[in-house]
Every structure is written in structure tokens, then in C-alpha cells.
């Protein structure tokens, strides 16, 4: 249950970065070695899609899994629970957040 809460916290924070509604670029799929347990991914998606579209949320969790181990992910969520945004996740949020025509992130 604690892991789902942590996943939900991270999902909400990532979703808060998104302000546009266009499609992001398609992320690379994580390898079998870096895929997170289904409960973690589902918890992330459930919370993230409350604030952002499923395309953005799917992009975000795929990129997180491809770039960071589950241990890293848990460290990031711990930092966020303490009120600190992990700078590593800014890149994920920006990679998945679509840009509106004529603007840049």
C-alpha cells in the first residue's frame, strides 16, 4: 500500500508539469530488466490520469522505467514526499509534455 501511495505522489507531481493537451513523442519501451511491478505502474497511471491525459502519463512512466531503476524511482518518490522535486524528473516531464505551436518549454 505504501508503494502505491508513493507511486501516486510521483504521478501527481509529474502530471502537474503538463499544461498542453497535444500528443507527446512516443517514448522507447523499457527493457524487461527495468520494468516496474504492475502495481507500481498501475498506481502511477491511476493517479497521473486524474491530472493529465493517458498519453502523457504513459509516456512519463515508460521514460522513467527506461531511465531509472525501481530503486531510483523509490528514492525520487521519497524525496517528493519530503517536499523536494528530483531534478532528474524534470527532463522526463519536459520530454513528455507536448509543446504548443509557437512556444518552447
C-alpha positions in Angstrom: 0.0 0.0 0.0 2.9 2.4 0.8 4.4 1.8 -2.6 1.1 2.7 -4.3 1.0 5.9 -2.3 4.5 6.7 -3.3 3.7 6.0 -7.0 0.6 8.1 -6.7 2.6 11.0 -5.3 5.1 10.9 -8.1 2.4 10.6 -10.7 0.6 13.7 -9.4 3.8 15.7 -9.4 4.7 14.8 -12.9 1.1 15.4 -14.1 1.3 18.9 -12.6 4.0 19.9 -15.1 1.7 19.3 -18.1 -0.3 22.2 -19.4 -0.9 21.3 -23.0 -3.1 18.6 -24.5 -1.3 17.6 -27.7 0.4 14.3 -28.2 4.0 13.9 -27.0 6.6 12.0 -28.9 6.5 8.2 -28.4 9.0 7.0 -25.8 11.2 4.0 -26.0 9.9 0.9 -24.2 11.8 -0.1 -21.1 13.7 -3.4 -21.2 12.4 -6.3 -19.2 15.1 -5.7 -16.6 13.8 -2.2 -15.9 10.1 -2.7 -15.9 8.5 -1.9 -12.6 5.9 -4.2 -10.9 2.4 -3.9 -12.4 1.0 -2.5 -9.2 3.5 0.4 -9.3 2.8 1.2 -12.9 -1.0 1.0 -12.4 -0.8 3.2 -9.3 1.2 5.8 -11.2 -1.3 5.7 -14.1 -4.4 5.9 -11.9 -3.1 9.0 -10.1 -1.4 10.6 -13.1 -4.5 10.4 -15.3 -6.5 12.3 -12.7 -4.5 15.4 -13.7 -3.2 14.7 -17.2 -4.0 12.6 -20.3 -3.3 8.9 -20.6 -0.9 9.6 -23.4 1.3 11.9 -21.3 1.1 9.6 -18.3 2.0 6.5 -20.4 5.0 8.5 -21.8 6.1 9.5 -18.4 6.1 6.1 -16.8 7.8 4.5 -19.8 10.6 7.1 -19.8 11.0 6.7 -16.0 11.3 3.0 -16.3 13.7 3.2 -19.2 16.0 5.7 -17.4 15.8 4.7 -13.8 15.9 1.6 -11.7 13.0 0.8 -9.4 15.3 1.8 -6.5 15.9 5.2 -8.1 12.2 5.6 -8.6 11.6 4.9 -4.9 14.3 7.4 -3.9 12.7 10.0 -6.1 9.3 9.4 -4.5 10.8 9.6 -1.1 12.3 13.0 -2.0 9.0 14.2 -3.2 7.2 13.1 -0.1 9.7 15.3 1.8 8.8 18.2 -0.5 11.8 18.1 -2.8 11.3 17.7 -6.6 14.0 15.4 -8.0 15.7 17.3 -10.8 16.1 14.1 -12.8 12.3 14.0 -13.3 12.2 17.5 -14.8 13.7 16.0 -18.0 11.0 13.3 -18.1 8.2 15.8 -17.6 9.6 18.1 -20.3 10.2 15.2 -22.7 6.6 14.0 -22.4 4.9 17.4 -22.2 3.8 18.5 -25.7 4.7 21.9 -26.9 2.1 24.3 -28.2 2.8 25.7 -31.6 5.0 28.8 -31.3 6.1 28.1 -27.7 9.0 26.3 -26.1 9.5 24.6 -22.8 
